[in-house]
Amino acid sequence: MDRDWADAHLINGALDVHRDNPAFGYRFIADELKDQGLATGENQVQRP
C-alpha cells in the first residue's frame, strides 16, 4: 500500500513536470522531481 501511495505521488509529480515541459524526457523529469523533494531515480521515472 505504501508503494502504491508513493507511486501515485510520483506519477502526479511527473505529469505536472511533463505538462510544463513536454519536450523533455525522463532524465529531466527525474531531476525536477528530486528538486521537489520526491525521492526517485531515472529508472523509476522511466518505468512504464
PDBQT receptor file of N, H, CA, C and O in Angstrom, charges set to zero:
ATOM      1  N   MET A   1       0.821  -1.188   0.000  1.00  0.00    +0.000 N 
ATOM      2  CA  MET A   1       0.000   0.000   0.000  1.00  0.00    +0.000 C 
ATOM      3  C   MET A   1       0.869   1.259   0.000  1.00  0.00    +0.000 C 
ATOM      4  O   MET A   1       0.555   2.224  -0.696  1.00  0.00    +0.000 OA
ATOM      5  N   ASP A   2       1.953   1.259   0.769  1.00  0.00    +0.000 N 
ATOM      6  H   ASP A   2       2.209   0.474   1.334  1.00  0.00    +0.000 HD
ATOM      7  CA  ASP A   2       2.827   2.430   0.814  1.00  0.00    +0.000 C 
ATOM      8  C   ASP A   2       3.456   2.703  -0.542  1.00  0.00    +0.000 C 
ATOM      9  O   ASP A   2       3.600   3.855  -0.949  1.00  0.00    +0.000 OA
ATOM     10  N   ARG A   3       3.832   1.629  -1.242  1.00  0.00    +0.000 N 
ATOM     11  H   ARG A   3       3.716   0.693  -0.911  1.00  0.00    +0.000 HD
ATOM     12  CA  ARG A   3       4.435   1.819  -2.561  1.00  0.00    +0.000 C 
ATOM     13  C   ARG A   3       3.417   2.388  -3.536  1.00  0.00    +0.000 C 
ATOM     14  O   ARG A   3       3.762   3.236  -4.358  1.00  0.00    +0.000 OA
ATOM     15  N   ASP A   4       2.180   1.941  -3.461  1.00  0.00    +0.000 N 
ATOM     16  H   ASP A   4       1.900   1.252  -2.793  1.00  0.00    +0.000 HD
ATOM     17  CA  ASP A   4       1.134   2.477  -4.330  1.00  0.00    +0.000 C 
ATOM     18  C   ASP A   4       0.953   3.973  -4.091  1.00  0.00    +0.000 C 
ATOM     19  O   ASP A   4       0.815   4.749  -5.036  1.00  0.00    +0.000 OA
ATOM     20  N   TRP A   5       0.956   4.366  -2.824  1.00  0.00    +0.000 N 
ATOM     21  H   TRP A   5       1.069   3.736  -2.057  1.00  0.00    +0.000 HD
ATOM     22  CA  TRP A   5       0.793   5.774  -2.463  1.00  0.00    +0.000 C 
ATOM     23  C   TRP A   5       1.977   6.597  -2.976  1.00  0.00    +0.000 C 
ATOM     24  O   TRP A   5       1.792   7.685  -3.522  1.00  0.00    +0.000 OA
ATOM     25  N   ALA A   6       3.188   6.074  -2.799  1.00  0.00    +0.000 N 
ATOM     26  H   ALA A   6       3.338   5.190  -2.356  1.00  0.00    +0.000 HD
ATOM     27  CA  ALA A   6       4.386   6.767  -3.274  1.00  0.00    +0.000 C 
ATOM     28  C   ALA A   6       4.380   6.870  -4.794  1.00  0.00    +0.000 C 
ATOM     29  O   ALA A   6       4.735   7.909  -5.349  1.00  0.00    +0.000 OA
ATOM     30  N   ASP A   7       3.979   5.794  -5.466  1.00  0.00    +0.000 N 
ATOM     31  H   ASP A   7       3.691   4.950  -5.015  1.00  0.00    +0.000 HD
ATOM     32  CA  ASP A   7       3.896   5.813  -6.925  1.00  0.00    +0.000 C 
ATOM     33  C   ASP A   7       2.865   6.828  -7.406  1.00  0.00    +0.000 C 
ATOM     34  O   ASP A   7       3.084   7.496  -8.417  1.00  0.00    +0.000 OA
ATOM     35  N   ALA A   8       1.759   6.951  -6.704  1.00  0.00    +0.000 N 
ATOM     36  H   ALA A   8       1.581   6.408  -5.883  1.00  0.00    +0.000 HD
ATOM     37  CA  ALA A   8       0.728   7.917  -7.090  1.00  0.00    +0.000 C 
ATOM     38  C   ALA A   8       1.281   9.339  -7.017  1.00  0.00    +0.000 C 
ATOM     39  O   ALA A   8       1.034  10.147  -7.912  1.00  0.00    +0.000 OA
ATOM     40  N   HIS A   9       2.029   9.648  -5.954  1.00  0.00    +0.000 N 
ATOM     41  H   HIS A   9       2.229   8.991  -5.227  1.00  0.00    +0.000 HD
ATOM     42  CA  HIS A   9       2.643  10.973  -5.832  1.00  0.00    +0.000 C 
ATOM     43  C   HIS A   9       3.680  11.187  -6.931  1.00  0.00    +0.000 C 
ATOM     44  O   HIS A   9       3.768  12.269  -7.512  1.00  0.00    +0.000 OA
ATOM     45  N   LEU A  10       4.448  10.164  -7.205  1.00  0.00    +0.000 N 
ATOM     46  H   LEU A  10       4.376   9.286  -6.733  1.00  0.00    +0.000 HD
ATOM     47  CA  LEU A  10       5.457  10.245  -8.250  1.00  0.00    +0.000 C 
ATOM     48  C   LEU A  10       4.810  10.486  -9.611  1.00  0.00    +0.000 C 
ATOM     49  O   LEU A  10       5.268  11.336 -10.375  1.00  0.00    +0.000 OA
ATOM     50  N   ILE A  11       3.769   9.758  -9.910  1.00  0.00    +0.000 N 
ATOM     51  H   ILE A  11       3.397   9.067  -9.289  1.00  0.00    +0.000 HD
ATOM     52  CA  ILE A  11       3.084   9.901 -11.195  1.00  0.00    +0.000 C 
ATOM     53  C   ILE A  11       2.494  11.302 -11.323  1.00  0.00    +0.000 C 
ATOM     54  O   ILE A  11       2.640  11.946 -12.362  1.00  0.00    +0.000 OA
ATOM     55  N   ASN A  12       1.834  11.771 -10.282  1.00  0.00    +0.000 N 
ATOM     56  H   ASN A  12       1.715  11.248  -9.438  1.00  0.00    +0.000 HD
ATOM     57  CA  ASN A  12       1.257  13.121 -10.332  1.00  0.00    +0.000 C 
ATOM     58  C   ASN A  12       2.329  14.179 -10.534  1.00  0.00    +0.000 C 
ATOM     59  O   ASN A  12       2.155  15.112 -11.317  1.00  0.00    +0.000 OA
ATOM     60  N   GLY A  13       3.433  14.028  -9.826  1.00  0.00    +0.000 N 
ATOM     61  H   GLY A  13       3.574  13.270  -9.189  1.00  0.00    +0.000 HD
ATOM     62  CA  GLY A  13       4.530  14.980  -9.976  1.00  0.00    +0.000 C 
ATOM     63  C   GLY A  13       5.135  14.931 -11.367  1.00  0.00    +0.000 C 
ATOM     64  O   GLY A  13       5.438  15.970 -11.954  1.00  0.00    +0.000 OA
ATOM     65  N   ALA A  14       5.310  13.728 -11.895  1.00  0.00    +0.000 N 
ATOM     66  H   ALA A  14       5.064  12.884 -11.419  1.00  0.00    +0.000 HD
ATOM     67  CA  ALA A  14       5.885  13.568 -13.234  1.00  0.00    +0.000 C 
ATOM     68  C   ALA A  14       4.959  14.166 -14.291  1.00  0.00    +0.000 C 
ATOM     69  O   ALA A  14       5.422  14.808 -15.233  1.00  0.00    +0.000 OA
ATOM     70  N   LEU A  15       3.668  13.956 -14.136  1.00  0.00    +0.000 N 
ATOM     71  H   LEU A  15       3.292  13.434 -13.370  1.00  0.00    +0.000 HD
ATOM     72  CA  LEU A  15       2.716  14.527 -15.094  1.00  0.00    +0.000 C 
ATOM     73  C   LEU A  15       2.737  16.051 -15.043  1.00  0.00    +0.000 C 
ATOM     74  O   LEU A  15       2.648  16.707 -16.081  1.00  0.00    +0.000 OA
ATOM     75  N   ASP A  16       2.853  16.609 -13.860  1.00  0.00    +0.000 N 
ATOM     76  H   ASP A  16       2.925  16.076 -13.017  1.00  0.00    +0.000 HD
ATOM     77  CA  ASP A  16       2.938  18.066 -13.731  1.00  0.00    +0.000 C 
ATOM     78  C   ASP A  16       4.185  18.606 -14.411  1.00  0.00    +0.000 C 
ATOM     79  O   ASP A  16       4.119  19.600 -15.135  1.00  0.00    +0.000 OA
ATOM     80  N   VAL A  17       5.317  17.958 -14.184  1.00  0.00    +0.000 N 
ATOM     81  H   VAL A  17       5.370  17.151 -13.596  1.00  0.00    +0.000 HD
ATOM     82  CA  VAL A  17       6.574  18.397 -14.806  1.00  0.00    +0.000 C 
ATOM     83  C   VAL A  17       6.475  18.251 -16.317  1.00  0.00    +0.000 C 
ATOM     84  O   VAL A  17       6.878  19.151 -17.055  1.00  0.00    +0.000 OA
ATOM     85  N   HIS A  18       5.948  17.136 -16.780  1.00  0.00    +0.000 N 
ATOM     86  H   HIS A  18       5.620  16.406 -16.181  1.00  0.00    +0.000 HD
ATOM     87  CA  HIS A  18       5.839  16.905 -18.219  1.00  0.00    +0.000 C 
ATOM     88  C   HIS A  18       4.891  17.917 -18.862  1.00  0.00    +0.000 C 
ATOM     89  O   HIS A  18       5.143  18.386 -19.972  1.00  0.00    +0.000 OA
ATOM     90  N   ARG A  19       3.818  18.248 -18.177  1.00  0.00    +0.000 N 
ATOM     91  H   ARG A  19       3.613  17.867 -17.275  1.00  0.00    +0.000 HD
ATOM     92  CA  ARG A  19       2.857  19.225 -18.698  1.00  0.00    +0.000 C 
ATOM     93  C   ARG A  19       3.530  20.585 -18.879  1.00  0.00    +0.000 C 
ATOM     94  O   ARG A  19       3.254  21.293 -19.848  1.00  0.00    +0.000 OA
ATOM     95  N   ASP A  20       4.407  20.948 -17.951  1.00  0.00    +0.000 N 
ATOM     96  H   ASP A  20       4.631  20.373 -17.164  1.00  0.00    +0.000 HD
ATOM     97  CA  ASP A  20       5.112  22.227 -18.034  1.00  0.00    +0.000 C 
ATOM     98  C   ASP A  20       6.218  22.216 -19.088  1.00  0.00    +0.000 C 
ATOM     99  O   ASP A  20       6.500  23.250 -19.696  1.00  0.00    +0.000 OA
ATOM    100  N   ASN A  21       6.841  21.072 -19.310  1.00  0.00    +0.000 N 
ATOM    101  H   ASN A  21       6.612  20.232 -18.817  1.00  0.00    +0.000 HD
ATOM    102  CA  ASN A  21       7.978  20.944 -20.234  1.00  0.00    +0.000 C 
ATOM    103  C   ASN A  21       7.851  19.661 -21.042  1.00  0.00    +0.000 C 
ATOM    104  O   ASN A  21       8.619  18.727 -20.808  1.00  0.00    +0.000 OA
ATOM    105  N   PRO A  22       6.910  19.574 -21.987  1.00  0.00    +0.000 N 
ATOM    106  CA  PRO A  22       6.654  18.316 -22.692  1.00  0.00    +0.000 C 
ATOM    107  C   PRO A  22       7.795  17.827 -23.588  1.00  0.00    +0.000 C 
ATOM    108  O   PRO A  22       7.811  16.661 -23.980  1.00  0.00    +0.000 OA
ATOM    109  N   ALA A  23       8.735  18.692 -23.910  1.00  0.00    +0.000 N 
ATOM    110  H   ALA A  23       8.722  19.640 -23.591  1.00  0.00    +0.000 HD
ATOM    111  CA  ALA A  23       9.820  18.284 -24.800  1.00  0.00    +0.000 C 
ATOM    112  C   ALA A  23      10.911  17.491 -24.081  1.00  0.00    +0.000 C 
ATOM    113  O   ALA A  23      11.732  16.848 -24.734  1.00  0.00    +0.000 OA
ATOM    114  N   PHE A  24      10.931  17.527 -22.754  1.00  0.00    +0.000 N 
ATOM    115  H   PHE A  24      10.264  18.050 -22.223  1.00  0.00    +0.000 HD
ATOM    116  CA  PHE A  24      11.994  16.874 -22.006  1.00  0.00    +0.000 C 
ATOM    117  C   PHE A  24      11.615  15.449 -21.636  1.00  0.00    +0.000 C 
ATOM    118  O   PHE A  24      10.435  15.116 -21.525  1.00  0.00    +0.000 OA
ATOM    119  N   GLY A  25      12.617  14.625 -21.450  1.00  0.00    +0.000 N 
ATOM    120  H   GLY A  25      13.575  14.896 -21.540  1.00  0.00    +0.000 HD
ATOM    121  CA  GLY A  25      12.396  13.215 -21.177  1.00  0.00    +0.000 C 
ATOM    122  C   GLY A  25      12.501  12.847 -19.706  1.00  0.00    +0.000 C 
ATOM    123  O   GLY A  25      12.468  13.697 -18.816  1.00  0.00    +0.000 OA
ATOM    124  N   TYR A  26      12.629  11.545 -19.488  1.00  0.00    +0.000 N 
ATOM    125  H   TYR A  26      12.655  10.854 -20.211  1.00  0.00    +0.000 HD
ATOM    126  CA  TYR A  26      12.585  11.010 -18.129  1.00  0.00    +0.000 C 
ATOM    127  C   TYR A  26      13.727  11.489 -17.252  1.00  0.00    +0.000 C 
ATOM    128  O   TYR A  26      13.551  11.620 -16.041  1.00  0.00    +0.000 OA
ATOM    129  N   ARG A  27      14.889  11.752 -17.825  1.00  0.00    +0.000 N 
ATOM    130  H   ARG A  27      15.032  11.646 -18.809  1.00  0.00    +0.000 HD
ATOM    131  CA  ARG A  27      16.019  12.222 -17.005  1.00  0.00    +0.000 C 
ATOM    132  C   ARG A  27      15.732  13.605 -16.426  1.00  0.00    +0.000 C 
ATOM    133  O   ARG A  27      15.978  13.856 -15.246  1.00  0.00    +0.000 OA
ATOM    134  N   PHE A  28      15.214  14.490 -17.259  1.00  0.00    +0.000 N 
ATOM    135  H   PHE A  28      15.014  14.286 -18.218  1.00  0.00    +0.000 HD
ATOM    136  CA  PHE A  28      14.855  15.828 -16.798  1.00  0.00    +0.000 C 
ATOM    137  C   PHE A  28      13.756  15.742 -15.753  1.00  0.00    +0.000 C 
ATOM    138  O   PHE A  28      13.814  16.421 -14.727  1.00  0.00    +0.000 OA
ATOM    139  N   ILE A  29      12.751  14.906 -16.011  1.00  0.00    +0.000 N 
ATOM    140  H   ILE A  29      12.704  14.354 -16.844  1.00  0.00    +0.000 HD
ATOM    141  CA  ILE A  29      11.643  14.753 -15.077  1.00  0.00    +0.000 C 
ATOM    142  C   ILE A  29      12.151  14.234 -13.735  1.00  0.00    +0.000 C 
ATOM    143  O   ILE A  29      11.733  14.724 -12.686  1.00  0.00    +0.000 OA
ATOM    144  N   ALA A  30      13.047  13.252 -13.757  1.00  0.00    +0.000 N 
ATOM    145  H   ALA A  30      13.388  12.854 -14.609  1.00  0.00    +0.000 HD
ATOM    146  CA  ALA A  30      13.611  12.710 -12.516  1.00  0.00    +0.000 C 
ATOM    147  C   ALA A  30      14.349  13.798 -11.740  1.00  0.00    +0.000 C 
ATOM    148  O   ALA A  30      14.224  13.879 -10.518  1.00  0.00    +0.000 OA
ATOM    149  N   ASP A  31      15.115  14.633 -12.438  1.00  0.00    +0.000 N 
ATOM    150  H   ASP A  31      15.217  14.567 -13.430  1.00  0.00    +0.000 HD
ATOM    151  CA  ASP A  31      15.832  15.723 -11.770  1.00  0.00    +0.000 C 
ATOM    152  C   ASP A  31      14.864  16.722 -11.151  1.00  0.00    +0.000 C 
ATOM    153  O   ASP A  31      15.075  17.183 -10.029  1.00  0.00    +0.000 OA
ATOM    154  N   GLU A  32      13.816  17.053 -11.873  1.00  0.00    +0.000 N 
ATOM    155  H   GLU A  32      13.645  16.678 -12.784  1.00  0.00    +0.000 HD
ATOM    156  CA  GLU A  32      12.829  18.002 -11.358  1.00  0.00    +0.000 C 
ATOM    157  C   GLU A  32      12.116  17.437 -10.130  1.00  0.00    +0.000 C 
ATOM    158  O   GLU A  32      11.864  18.162  -9.168  1.00  0.00    +0.000 OA
ATOM    159  N   LEU A  33      11.796  16.158 -10.162  1.00  0.00    +0.000 N 
ATOM    160  H   LEU A  33      12.001  15.569 -10.944  1.00  0.00    +0.000 HD
ATOM    161  CA  LEU A  33      11.125  15.534  -9.022  1.00  0.00    +0.000 C 
ATOM    162  C   LEU A  33      12.029  15.530  -7.790  1.00  0.00    +0.000 C 
ATOM    163  O   LEU A  33      11.566  15.751  -6.671  1.00  0.00    +0.000 OA
ATOM    164  N   LYS A  34      13.319  15.278  -8.005  1.00  0.00    +0.000 N 
ATOM    165  H   LYS A  34      13.695  15.099  -8.914  1.00  0.00    +0.000 HD
ATOM    166  CA  LYS A  34      14.271  15.335  -6.886  1.00  0.00    +0.000 C 
ATOM    167  C   LYS A  34      14.321  16.740  -6.301  1.00  0.00    +0.000 C 
ATOM    168  O   LYS A  34      14.386  16.908  -5.083  1.00  0.00    +0.000 OA
ATOM    169  N   ASP A  35      14.292  17.758  -7.177  1.00  0.00    +0.000 N 
ATOM    170  H   ASP A  35      14.239  17.622  -8.166  1.00  0.00    +0.000 HD
ATOM    171  CA  ASP A  35      14.304  19.149  -6.712  1.00  0.00    +0.000 C 
ATOM    172  C   ASP A  35      13.051  19.471  -5.894  1.00  0.00    +0.000 C 
ATOM    173  O   ASP A  35      13.083  20.338  -5.020  1.00  0.00    +0.000 OA
ATOM    174  N   GLN A  36      11.958  18.776  -6.177  1.00  0.00    +0.000 N 
ATOM    175  H   GLN A  36      11.932  18.072  -6.887  1.00  0.00    +0.000 HD
ATOM    176  CA  GLN A  36      10.703  18.986  -5.455  1.00  0.00    +0.000 C 
ATOM    177  C   GLN A  36      10.635  18.163  -4.169  1.00  0.00    +0.000 C 
ATOM    178  O   GLN A  36       9.668  18.258  -3.413  1.00  0.00    +0.000 OA
ATOM    179  N   GLY A  37      11.663  17.360  -3.931  1.00  0.00    +0.000 N 
ATOM    180  H   GLY A  37      12.449  17.283  -4.546  1.00  0.00    +0.000 HD
ATOM    181  CA  GLY A  37      11.719  16.587  -2.696  1.00  0.00    +0.000 C 
ATOM    182  C   GLY A  37      11.173  15.175  -2.804  1.00  0.00    +0.000 C 
ATOM    183  O   GLY A  37      11.047  14.485  -1.794  1.00  0.00    +0.000 OA
ATOM    184  N   LEU A  38      10.848  14.734  -4.012  1.00  0.00    +0.000 N 
ATOM    185  H   LEU A  38      10.951  15.295  -4.833  1.00  0.00    +0.000 HD
ATOM    186  CA  LEU A  38      10.385  13.362  -4.200  1.00  0.00    +0.000 C 
ATOM    187  C   LEU A  38      11.591  12.476  -4.487  1.00  0.00    +0.000 C 
ATOM    188  O   LEU A  38      12.290  12.673  -5.481  1.00  0.00    +0.000 OA
ATOM    189  N   ALA A  39      11.832  11.511  -3.626  1.00  0.00    +0.000 N 
ATOM    190  H   ALA A  39      11.265  11.351  -2.818  1.00  0.00    +0.000 HD
ATOM    191  CA  ALA A  39      12.966  10.617  -3.788  1.00  0.00    +0.000 C 
ATOM    192  C   ALA A  39      12.678   9.640  -4.911  1.00  0.00    +0.000 C 
ATOM    193  O   ALA A  39      11.815   8.771  -4.784  1.00  0.00    +0.000 OA
ATOM    194  N   THR A  40      13.394   9.783  -5.999  1.00  0.00    +0.000 N 
ATOM    195  H   THR A  40      14.095  10.489  -6.102  1.00  0.00    +0.000 HD
ATOM    196  CA  THR A  40      13.198   8.911  -7.150  1.00  0.00    +0.000 C 
ATOM    197  C   THR A  40      14.464   8.857  -7.978  1.00  0.00    +0.000 C 
ATOM    198  O   THR A  40      15.355   9.694  -7.829  1.00  0.00    +0.000 OA
ATOM    199  N   GLY A  41      14.536   7.885  -8.836  1.00  0.00    +0.000 N 
ATOM    200  H   GLY A  41      13.812   7.206  -8.957  1.00  0.00    +0.000 HD
ATOM    201  CA  GLY A  41      15.647   7.749  -9.752  1.00  0.00    +0.000 C 
ATOM    202  C   GLY A  41      15.146   7.710 -11.176  1.00  0.00    +0.000 C 
ATOM    203  O   GLY A  41      13.948   7.582 -11.428  1.00  0.00    +0.000 OA
ATOM    204  N   GLU A  42      16.082   7.821 -12.108  1.00  0.00    +0.000 N 
ATOM    205  H   GLU A  42      17.055   7.925 -11.903  1.00  0.00    +0.000 HD
ATOM    206  CA  GLU A  42      15.707   7.823 -13.520  1.00  0.00    +0.000 C 
ATOM    207  C   GLU A  42      14.977   6.537 -13.914  1.00  0.00    +0.000 C 
ATOM    208  O   GLU A  42      14.012   6.584 -14.677  1.00  0.00    +0.000 OA
ATOM    209  N   ASN A  43      15.426   5.405 -13.406  1.00  0.00    +0.000 N 
ATOM    210  H   ASN A  43      16.210   5.368 -12.786  1.00  0.00    +0.000 HD
ATOM    211  CA  ASN A  43      14.799   4.141 -13.770  1.00  0.00    +0.000 C 
ATOM    212  C   ASN A  43      13.343   4.067 -13.305  1.00  0.00    +0.000 C 
ATOM    213  O   ASN A  43      12.488   3.512 -13.995  1.00  0.00    +0.000 OA
ATOM    214  N   GLN A  44      13.079   4.623 -12.149  1.00  0.00    +0.000 N 
ATOM    215  H   GLN A  44      13.774   5.073 -11.589  1.00  0.00    +0.000 HD
ATOM    216  CA  GLN A  44      11.705   4.593 -11.633  1.00  0.00    +0.000 C 
ATOM    217  C   GLN A  44      10.806   5.512 -12.467  1.00  0.00    +0.000 C 
ATOM    218  O   GLN A  44       9.642   5.184 -12.699  1.00  0.00    +0.000 OA
ATOM    219  N   VAL A  45      11.319   6.634 -12.911  1.00  0.00    +0.000 N 
ATOM    220  H   VAL A  45      12.264   6.900 -12.723  1.00  0.00    +0.000 HD
ATOM    221  CA  VAL A  45      10.532   7.548 -13.740  1.00  0.00    +0.000 C 
ATOM    222  C   VAL A  45      10.308   6.936 -15.114  1.00  0.00    +0.000 C 
ATOM    223  O   VAL A  45       9.242   7.106 -15.707  1.00  0.00    +0.000 OA
ATOM    224  N   GLN A  46      11.292   6.236 -15.614  1.00  0.00    +0.000 N 
ATOM    225  H   GLN A  46      12.157   6.097 -15.133  1.00  0.00    +0.000 HD
ATOM    226  CA  GLN A  46      11.199   5.632 -16.950  1.00  0.00    +0.000 C 
ATOM    227  C   GLN A  46      10.279   4.418 -16.957  1.00  0.00    +0.000 C 
ATOM    228  O   GLN A  46       9.726   4.069 -18.000  1.00  0.00    +0.000 OA
ATOM    229  N   ARG A  47      10.112   3.778 -15.816  1.00  0.00    +0.000 N 
ATOM    230  H   ARG A  47      10.562   4.062 -14.969  1.00  0.00    +0.000 HD
ATOM    231  CA  ARG A  47       9.299   2.558 -15.718  1.00  0.00    +0.000 C 
ATOM    232  C   ARG A  47       7.892   2.808 -16.262  1.00  0.00    +0.000 C 
ATOM    233  O   ARG A  47       7.241   3.791 -15.910  1.00  0.00    +0.000 OA
ATOM    234  N   PRO A  48       7.443   1.907 -17.119  1.00  0.00    +0.000 N 
ATOM    235  CA  PRO A  48       6.089   2.084 -17.702  1.00  0.00    +0.000 C 
ATOM    236  C   PRO A  48       4.990   1.928 -16.694  1.00  0.00    +0.000 C 
ATOM    237  O   PRO A  48       3.814   2.049 -17.040  1.00  0.00    +0.000 OA
TER     238      PRO A  48
